[in-house]
C-alpha cells in the first residue's frame, strides 16, 4: 500500500507544489476552518438529505461512474453564501495560479460538486480528471485542471475515502492500470483537503459501512479556454453572483475571459457592460416583441 504525504495547515505553497509535482497529490490538514465547514454543511443540509442517489441521465459509463448509491449535486454558489469562501480558499487558488496560468490568460471553476458516497456503494472506476478533455490527457500534456477534495466529515478506508495512485501523473503509459500496492487511501478529518493533479489516477473508494455517508466536496479549476464540467452562470444565477467579489464572479463565468483574446463576451463587450443588468432583464426589446 502506498502513502500520501500529509502537510500541516501552515505549509507553504512551495511545499505543496513540490509534493503535487512529484506525487500528483497531497493532503493538507485544516484547509477549511471548522466554522466554514459547519456553516456550509448547514446551508446544504436539505439538499444533502433529499437529493437522489445515482444518475438520471447519461450513457452506461456515466451511470457507472456516478455510482448508484452516491449523491452528486452542484449549484453550490446558489445554495450557500459560504461557498465563496471555499471557492477563494488561498491555498487552492494559489496552486491554480501556479499550475494553470502558465498555459492561459485566466482559469475558471470547473465544478464545485458535492460527492456523498452512501453505504453499500462500490468502488468507483479509476480515472484522471483531465480525461474530460481527452486530447489533453497524455503523458506529455500540460496540466489543464487542478482539484481539491475537501472532507466535510471524516474520510475513512471503510466509508469510501478517495484513493490515489501517487506518481501516476508521470507514467509514460496512461493506459497502464494500477496495482494494489500502488494505491494510497486519503483518510482525512473534516476540514482537511486532498489537492491533486488532473493527471493523477484516483477514484472514490467503496463504502462498506451500513450507515456512514462520506461527505466530500470537490472543487476544481480548469484552463479558461476549455469547457468546464459545470454550466457555471446557469448554476449560479446573477441573483446569487451579484453579491460576490469580482474574482468569484470571474471564476463562476460572470466576467469575460482575457484582456487580449476577449472571449466569453456579449455583443463583443464585457458581460456586465453589454447586459447592463447581468440577470438578463432587458425590457421588451427582444426580436418579435410587440413593444
C-alpha positions in Angstrom: 0.0 0.0 0.0 1.3 3.4 -1.0 1.0 6.5 1.2 0.2 10.2 0.6 2.3 12.9 2.2 0.4 14.9 4.8 1.3 18.5 5.4 0.2 20.9 8.1 -2.2 23.8 7.6 0.7 26.3 7.7 2.7 24.6 4.9 3.9 26.9 2.2 2.6 27.0 -1.3 6.1 25.9 -2.4 6.0 22.8 -0.2 2.5 21.8 -1.6 3.6 22.4 -5.2 6.7 20.3 -4.7 4.8 17.3 -3.4 2.0 17.6 -6.0 4.6 17.8 -8.8 6.3 14.7 -7.5 3.4 12.6 -6.2 0.4 14.0 -8.0 -1.4 14.7 -4.7 -1.0 15.8 -1.1 -3.2 16.0 2.0 -3.2 19.4 3.7 -4.7 19.5 7.2 -7.3 22.1 8.1 -7.6 23.7 4.7 -11.0 24.9 5.7 -11.8 26.4 9.1 -14.3 24.5 11.2 -16.8 27.4 11.2 -16.7 27.4 7.4 -17.3 23.7 7.3 -20.2 23.9 9.8 -21.9 26.8 8.1 -21.6 25.2 4.6 -22.9 21.9 5.9 -25.9 23.7 7.4 -26.6 25.5 4.1 -26.6 22.3 2.1 -28.3 20.1 4.7 -31.6 19.8 2.9 -30.0 19.1 -0.5 -27.7 16.6 1.1 -30.6 14.8 2.7 -33.1 14.9 -0.2 -31.0 14.7 -3.3 -31.5 11.4 -5.0 -28.7 8.9 -5.5 -27.5 7.8 -8.9 -27.6 9.5 -12.3 -30.9 10.0 -14.1 -29.3 10.8 -17.5 -26.3 9.8 -19.4 -24.8 6.7 -21.0 -24.0 3.5 -19.3 -20.5 4.7 -18.4 -21.8 7.9 -16.9 -24.2 5.9 -14.7 -21.5 3.6 -13.6 -19.1 6.4 -12.9 -21.7 8.4 -10.9 -22.4 5.5 -8.5 -25.8 4.0 -7.7 -25.5 4.9 -4.0 -23.8 8.3 -4.4 -25.4 11.7 -4.3 -23.9 14.4 -6.5 -25.1 17.9 -6.8 -23.6 21.3 -7.8 -25.0 24.9 -7.8 -23.2 25.5 -4.6 -22.7 29.2 -5.1 -26.5 29.5 -5.2 -27.1 27.1 -2.3 -24.6 28.7 0.1 -23.1 32.1 0.6 -20.3 30.3 2.4 -19.2 28.7 -0.9 -17.5 31.9 -2.0 -15.1 31.5 0.9 -14.4 27.9 -0.2 -14.1 28.9 -3.8 -11.4 31.5 -2.9 -9.5 29.4 -0.4 -6.0 30.9 -0.6 -4.1 27.6 -0.9 -6.1 26.1 -3.7 -6.3 29.5 -5.6 -2.6 29.9 -5.2 -2.0 26.4 -6.5 -4.3 27.1 -9.5 -2.3 30.3 -10.2 1.0 28.4 -10.2 -0.2 25.4 -12.2 -2.7 26.8 -14.7 -1.7 30.4 -15.5 1.4 29.5 -17.5 -0.9 27.9 -20.1 -3.7 30.5 -20.2 -4.8 34.1 -19.6 -7.1 33.0 -16.8 -8.9 30.0 -15.5 -12.4 29.3 -14.1 -14.2 26.9 -11.9 -14.5 23.5 -13.4 -17.1 22.4 -10.9 -18.0 22.8 -7.2 -19.6 19.4 -6.5 -20.8 17.6 -3.5 -19.9 13.9 -3.7 -21.7 12.0 -1.0 -20.9 8.3 -1.0 -23.6 6.2 0.6 -23.4 2.9 2.5 -23.0 -0.1 0.2 -21.5 1.9 -2.7 -19.0 0.0 -4.8 -15.5 1.3 -5.7 -15.6 3.9 -8.5 -13.7 3.3 -11.7 -10.2 4.6 -11.9 -9.9 7.8 -13.8 -7.9 11.0 -14.4 -9.8 14.3 -14.2 -8.0 15.6 -17.3 -9.8 12.8 -19.2 -12.7 15.2 -19.6 -10.5 16.7 -22.3 -9.1 13.6 -23.9 -6.7 15.1 -26.3 -5.0 16.9 -23.3 -4.8 13.8 -21.1 -1.4 12.3 -22.2 2.0 11.9 -20.6 3.3 15.0 -22.4 0.2 17.2 -21.9 0.4 20.4 -19.7 -1.8 20.5 -16.6 -5.3 21.5 -17.6 -7.1 21.2 -14.3 -6.3 21.0 -10.6 -8.6 19.8 -7.9 -9.2 19.6 -4.2 -11.4 17.0 -2.4 -12.4 18.6 0.9 -13.6 16.3 3.7 -16.7 17.8 5.3 -16.8 14.7 7.6 -14.2 12.1 8.4 -12.9 10.1 5.3 -12.0 6.6 6.3 -11.0 3.5 4.4 -14.4 2.0 5.3 -16.7 4.8 4.2 -15.2 5.5 0.7 -12.2 7.8 1.2 -10.7 8.9 -2.1 -7.9 6.6 -3.3 -4.9 7.9 -5.2 -2.1 6.3 -7.2 0.9 8.6 -6.3 3.2 9.3 -9.3 0.8 8.0 -11.9 0.6 11.5 -13.5 4.3 10.9 -14.5 3.8 7.5 -16.1 4.9 7.0 -19.7 1.9 4.9 -20.4 -1.5 6.3 -19.5 -3.3 3.0 -20.4 -1.5 1.3 -17.5 -3.7 0.1 -14.7 -2.6 0.5 -11.1 -1.8 -2.5 -8.8 -2.9 -2.8 -5.2 0.5 -1.9 -3.8 0.5 1.4 -5.7 -2.8 2.7 -4.1 -2.9 5.2 -1.3 -6.0 6.0 0.8 -6.7 9.6 1.6 -8.0 9.3 5.1 -8.9 12.8 6.4 -10.7 14.7 9.1 -13.4 17.3 8.5 -11.7 20.4 7.0 -8.7 18.6 5.5 -8.2 18.7 1.8 -6.6 16.5 -0.8 -5.1 18.7 -3.5 -4.3 16.7 -6.6 -3.2 16.9 -10.3 -5.7 16.5 -13.0 -3.5 13.8 -14.5 -3.1 11.5 -11.4 -5.2 8.3 -11.2 -7.7 8.2 -8.5 -11.2 7.1 -7.5 -13.8 7.1 -4.8 -13.5 4.0 -2.6 -16.1 1.5 -1.7 -18.3 2.4 1.3 -18.5 -0.9 3.2 -20.4 0.7 6.2 -24.1 0.3 7.0 -24.8 3.9 7.9 -21.9 6.2 7.4 -22.3 8.7 4.4 -19.0 10.0 3.2 -19.4 13.8 2.8 -17.0 15.1 0.3 -16.8 18.5 -1.6 -14.9 18.6 -4.9 -13.6 21.9 -6.1 -11.6 22.1 -9.3 -10.3 24.7 -11.7 -9.7 24.4 -15.5 -7.9 26.4 -18.1 -10.1 29.3 -19.3 -10.1 28.2 -23.0 -11.7 24.8 -22.1 -15.3 23.9 -21.4 -15.9 23.3 -17.7 -17.9 20.4 -16.4 -20.4 22.7 -14.7 -22.6 25.2 -16.7 -21.4 27.9 -14.4 -23.7 31.0 -15.0 -26.7 28.7 -15.2 -25.7 27.0 -11.9 -25.1 30.3 -10.1 -27.5 33.0 -11.4 -26.7 36.6 -11.2 -29.1 37.0 -8.2 -26.5 35.0 -6.2 -23.3 36.0 -8.0 -24.0 39.8 -7.8 -23.2 39.8 -4.1 -19.8 38.1 -4.7 -16.4 39.6 -5.3 -15.2 40.2 -8.8 -12.8 37.3 -8.5 -15.6 34.9 -7.6 -17.8 36.3 -10.4 -15.0 35.6 -12.9 -14.4 32.1 -11.7 -18.2 31.5 -12.0 -18.3 32.7 -15.6 -19.9 36.1 -15.0 -16.9 38.0 -16.4 -15.4 37.9 -19.9 -12.2 36.0 -20.4 -8.9 37.5 -21.2 -7.7 41.0 -22.0 -6.1 40.0 -25.2 -8.3 37.4 -26.6 -11.7 38.8 -25.4 -13.6 35.5 -25.2 -16.9 34.8 -23.4 -18.5 38.1 -24.4 -21.9 39.5 -25.2 -22.2 41.8 -28.3 -18.3 41.6 -28.1 -18.4 43.5 -24.8 -17.6 42.6 -21.3 -20.6 40.8 -19.9 -21.5 43.3 -17.3 -21.2 46.2 -19.8 -23.2 44.6 -22.5 -26.1 43.4 -20.3 -26.2 46.4 -18.0 -28.2 44.1 -15.7 -26.5 40.8 -16.0 -29.6 39.0 -14.9 -30.7 39.5 -18.5 -33.7 41.8 -17.7 -33.6 43.9 -20.8 -37.2 45.0 -21.0 -39.2 44.1 -24.1 -36.6 44.9 -26.7 -36.3 41.3 -27.9 -36.9 40.3 -31.6 -40.5 39.5 -32.1 -41.7 41.8 -29.3 -44.7 43.9 -30.0 -43.4 46.8 -27.9 
